[in-house]
Amino acid sequence: MSSSDNPFEGMPFFGDLLRMLGTQGPVQWDGARQLALSIATGGESEPNVDPMERIRLEQLTRVADLNIAQATGLSTSTTGQAVTIVPVTRSQWALQTLDDYKALVERMALALHPPTDTAPGTEPAVPDSFEDPTDAWLGQIMGLLSPMMLGMTAGSLVGHLATRSFGLFDLPVPRPSSDELRVVPANIEAFAADWSMDGDDLRLWVCLHQIAHHTVLGVPHVRARLEDLLNQYAEAFESDPDTLGSKLADLELDPSSSDPMARFQEMMGDPEVILGAVRSTRQEHLLPQIEALVSVIAGYVDHVMDAIGATLIGSYGQVTEAMRRRRVESAASDRFVERLFGLELTQDHFDRGRAFVDGVVERAGTSGLERLWSDAATVPTPNEVVAPGLWLARIDL
């Protein structure tokens, strides 16, 4: 393509902008962090965590750690150190979560916009499919803007999650190996006030729930399996840059839409629209495997919580009912990130996981359930999750 075909020839600003965007990697993380912090804090300064909160959580952590270890028969530690629960601000939670999700987001970014062989300091090649010079350069600009779009998307999602997440495992995404679990007291206190529940009861419930997830996801083959599935899912996105245009055209042509603005807002909460990220056939095959594993993990954690919760928490029934309603009445930001990671779980998925665990205990007792995480071969398949008898037969119980 000759320089005369460049519609921005003689406009240094755009040339400089293109060069800058072309050297920032698959995701613009600086912008992601700034946006996440702005949303998490509402643009205001946050107070430091009350030192009394740290003392309170230290005491509750010891109780939760001991009881989870006894109930599961598993080690609660992934590093050989004692598990600790550390209270953090929303902004601290957001920054850690961005770092923890970085690998997944970048895998998706590379799937949507594979790197080219363009030499440093030169302009990216224009795809042969573009015949009109203006279309070619606009297409090139959109490709170069992709890192910024992905960064803003990641920052927005994590910023909103920071305003309501209690800890690290509201979404069952494996975090980097560590026995330091972070919780957000501001969100816990706000939820307790909204539901008129005892704050210490809710804190202990959160400690139990976080350590239970940490324990199961700390089993090496469970962690490896879930990480592999999520990585495969992120790498299997397909790009369709025309998605937004076609969706808007459908909206204009839909005479039945009584509230076009509401439809538009709904569309902009769809990763297929905002990123041009289309779910592929490969992802459709991965989803049942992700859902099966995550459902069983959730069902197992629920079982463990019910086995020990009532003896430790006076208002366990009230807290549990509120928390289980909360997880299936997620905010739009939660649903967005769930779709990106393949974790779009409904009440049916949670019920299926719990029914599997109850079915195993009914047929083979708690000793049968102990086999669930014994090795990689005993992880249930999607078909076995809906028929626990098949799983028991396969592992010779």
N, C-alpha and C positions, 0 to 999 in steps of 0.2 A: 504494500500500500504506500503510495507516494505521499510526501508531506503535503502536497496540495489537496489531498483528499481529507485532510484533518480539519474538521469544522472549527477546531479551537486554535488553529495556527494564528500566531500573533497575540495570543491571550496567555501570558506567562502564568497567571494565577492558576488557571486550570491545569496547565502542564505541571506546575509544582505540586498541586493537589494530587494529581494522578501518580506522580512519582512517590509522594509520601504514602499514599494508600497502598501502593504496590509493594512497599517494603515493611509492612507492619505485621506480617504473618497471617495465619488463617483467621484469627480472632483479635479484635482490638480490646485488649484486656484493661488498659488504663481507663478507657471510657466506661467499660463494664463496672470497674470498681467505683468510679465516681458516681455513676447512676445508682448502683446498689446502695451505697452509703446515703445518698440523698433520699431515696425511698424509705430505707430502713429507719432513718432518724426523723423523717418528715422535714428535713432541712434545718433541724434544730439540734443544739448540743445535747448530748446525753449525760445524765449523771453517772458517776461511777457506781459499781455494784456495792451495795451495803455490806460491810465486813461481817455483819451478823448473818447475812445470807450464806456466806461461805461456811461459817461455823455450823449453821443449821443443816446445810447440805452434806457436810462431812459426816455428821452423826447419822443422817438418814442413809447415806451411801453405805456405811458399814452394815446397817441392818439389811438393806436391799441386796448387797453383794452376798452376804452369808446365806440368805434365804433362796436366792436364785441358784447359787451353787448347789445347795442341798436338793432343791426341787428338780434340777436338770441332770445332776450328776456330771456336768461338764465344767471345765475350767472357765471362769469368767475373764481370765486374763489372756491377752494375745501376745504380750511381750515378757511375761514373767514378773511384771510389776503389779502392785496392787491397783485395782480400778479406782479412779477418782472421778468425781463429778464436780466440774468447775463452773460457777455461774459467770456469764458473760453478758455484755450489752448486745443489743441488736446489731450494731455496726460490727462488732467483733465476730459475731456469728456469721454475718453476711460475707465478710472477707475470707473467713476460713472456708465457708461453703463454696465460694467461687474457686478457691484453690483446689478444693477436693473434687469439684465437678469439672475441672479444667480439661482433663484427659478425654472425658466423654464428649464434651462440647467440641473439642478440636478434632476428634475423630469424625463427628458429624460434619464439621466445616470442610474437612478434606474430602468427604464423600460428595458434598454438594458442589464444591469448587476445587477439583484436583489441581495440584500445582503444575505449572507449565515449565518448559525448559528455557524460559526467557533468561538471558544473561543479565547480571546486575547492571543497573544504569540504563537499560534499554527498555523500550515500550513493548508491552505484551503483544503477541501476534493477534491479529484479528481473525476470528473464525471465518472459514470459507463460506459458511451458510449466509453471511451477511453480504448482500449485494449493494445496498444503498450505503454510501459512506457515512451519512449521519446515523443510520441505524447501527452501523458497525461500531462507531465510537460511543454511542449511547449504551450499546450492549457491553462494550469494554468498561465504561464507567460503572455500570451496575455491578459487573463482576468485581471491580476494584472496591466498590462500596460494601461488598459482602462482609469483609471482616468487621467493619463498623456496625453493620446491621446485626451480625451475630453477637458482637460485644454488647450492644445495647439490649438485645433480647435477653442474653444471659444476665446482665446487670439488673434488668427490670424484674425478671423472674425471681432471682435470689433476693433482691431488695424486698419484694412483696412477701416472700416466704419468711424473711427475717421478722416481719411484723406479727407473725402468728405461730411460728414453729416453737415447740417447747425444747427440743433437743436435736440430736444429730440424725435420729431415725424416724422422724415423721414420715419421710419417704425412705423405703428400705434400700437405699443405695449404699453399697460398701464404701466406707471412708478409709483413708490411709491408716495402716496399722498403728494403733496407739491405745493405751489404756486410760487416756484422759478424755472424758466425755463432757461436752459442753452443753449447758442448758441456759435458757433465757428467762430469768426470773420475772422480767417485766411482762412477758406474755403469759406466764403461769399465773401471776397475780391478777392480771386483767381477766383471764378466763374464770378464775375462782370467784372474782367479784361479780361477773356477769351471771354465774350460775348459783350464787349465794352458797358456796360450799366452803368447807374448812380448808384454809390454805395449806396447812401442814399435811393433811390427808392427800391433797392433790400433789404436793411435792413428793411424798413417798411413792405415790402411784407412778409419777413420772420417772423417779429413780428406778423403780422396779422394771418399768417398761423399757427404759433405755438400756439397762444392764442386761435384760433378757434378750433384746435384739443384738446387742453387742456380743453376747455369749454365743448365740447361734451363728451369727455372721463371722465370728472368730474361729469357727471350725474350718480348718484350711480348705477342705474340698468343697464345702458349701460356699465359702467366699469365692473360691476360684471358679466355680460353676456359674454363680450369679454374675461375677465380673465378666466372664467370657460371653455370656448371653447378652448383657447390656452393651459390651463393646461391639459384638457382631451386629446388634440392632442399630447402633449409632453409625456404623460403617456402611449400612445397607440402604441409607436414604438415597433417593434419586432426586435430581434437580429438575424443576420445571419452572423457568423464569416467567412463563406466561400465565401462571396460576392466578395471580392477582387480577390481571386484566380479564380473564375469562370469568372469574367469580363476580367481578363488578358488572360485567355484561349480563350475567345471569340475574343479578339483582335488578338491573334496569328493566329486564324483560319479564320480571315476575309480577304480574298484576295482582296476585293474591297477597302480596306483602303489605300489611296494614301499617307497619312501622319500619320504613326503610332504614332509619338510623339505628334501630336496635339490631336489625340484620347486619348492618355494616359493622357495628361493634362486635357482634358475634364472630363475623368473618375475621376480624383483626385479632381475635384471640385464638386463631387456628394457625399452628406452625406451618401447615401446608401453604397458607396464604402469605404470611409475613416473611417467610424465608424461601418460598418456592420449594419447600421440602415435601416430596411426595412419598407416601408409604409404599414400599416396594413389595413384590411377591415374596422375596426372601424374608422380609420383616413379618409378613402374614404367617409364615411358617414358624418364625421364632416366637411370636406372641404367646401361643399356647404353652410353650415351655417356660417362658418367663412367668406367666400367670400362675402356672402350676406350682413352681418353686416358691414364689412370693406368697401365694395363698397358703401353702403348707407352713411356711415360716410364721405367718400371721396367726394361723390357727393354733400352732404349737405355743406361741407366746401367749395367746389368749388363755389356753389351757393352763399353762404354768401360773399366769396371773390369778386365775380363778382358784387354783389349788392353794395358793398362799395368801392372796390378797385379803380375804375376809377375816383372817386371823390377825392381820397386821393393821388394817385400816377400818376404822369404825364406820365410815360412810362409803365403804367400797362399792356397794351396789349403785349408789347415786353417781359417784365419780365415774365408774365404768360405763354406765349408760350414757352419760354426757360425752365421754371421750369417744365411744364407738359411734355415736351419732355424728360427732365432729369429723371423723375421718372419712365419712361418706357424704358429707355436706361441705366438701372442700370449696375454697374460693376459686375463682377463674384462674388465678395465677398458678395454683396448685395443679389444676387440670392441664394447663398448658405444659408445664414441665413434666407431668406424668406422660403426656402424649409424646413429648420429645424423647423420653427415656424408655418408652414401652411399658409404663407402669400404671396404665389407666384402669385402676381396680374399682369395682363396684361392690355393693353389699353382697351380691351373689358370689363374688370371688371370696370374700371373707367368710361367708357362710359355708362355702364348699370346703375351704381349708379346715374350718373348725369341725365340720361333719366328718372329714377324713380322720382327724385326730381322735374324735370321740368314737368313731367306728373301730379304730385300731385298739383303743383301750377296752372297748366293750368285748372284742373278740379275743384279745391276747393280753390284756392287762397292761399295767405300767411297764412291765418288763419287755413287752412287745414294742411299746413306744420308745423305749431306750435304744432300740435298734435303728431308729429313724435317721440319726446322724452318725452312725458308726463308721461308715465308709462311703465312698462315692457311688458304689453300686447299689446302695439302699435308698438313694434319693428317688422318690416316687415319680413316675411318668405322668403325663396329663391324663391318660386313661385310668391310671391307678388312683388318682386323686378323687375321682368320682366313684370308685369301687375299691375301698380299702381291703376287701377280701382278696382281690387280685394281687395287691402289694404283699400281703401276708403270705399268700401262696408262693409268690416269687422268691421271697427270702426264707422260705421253708418254715414258716410259723403257721 
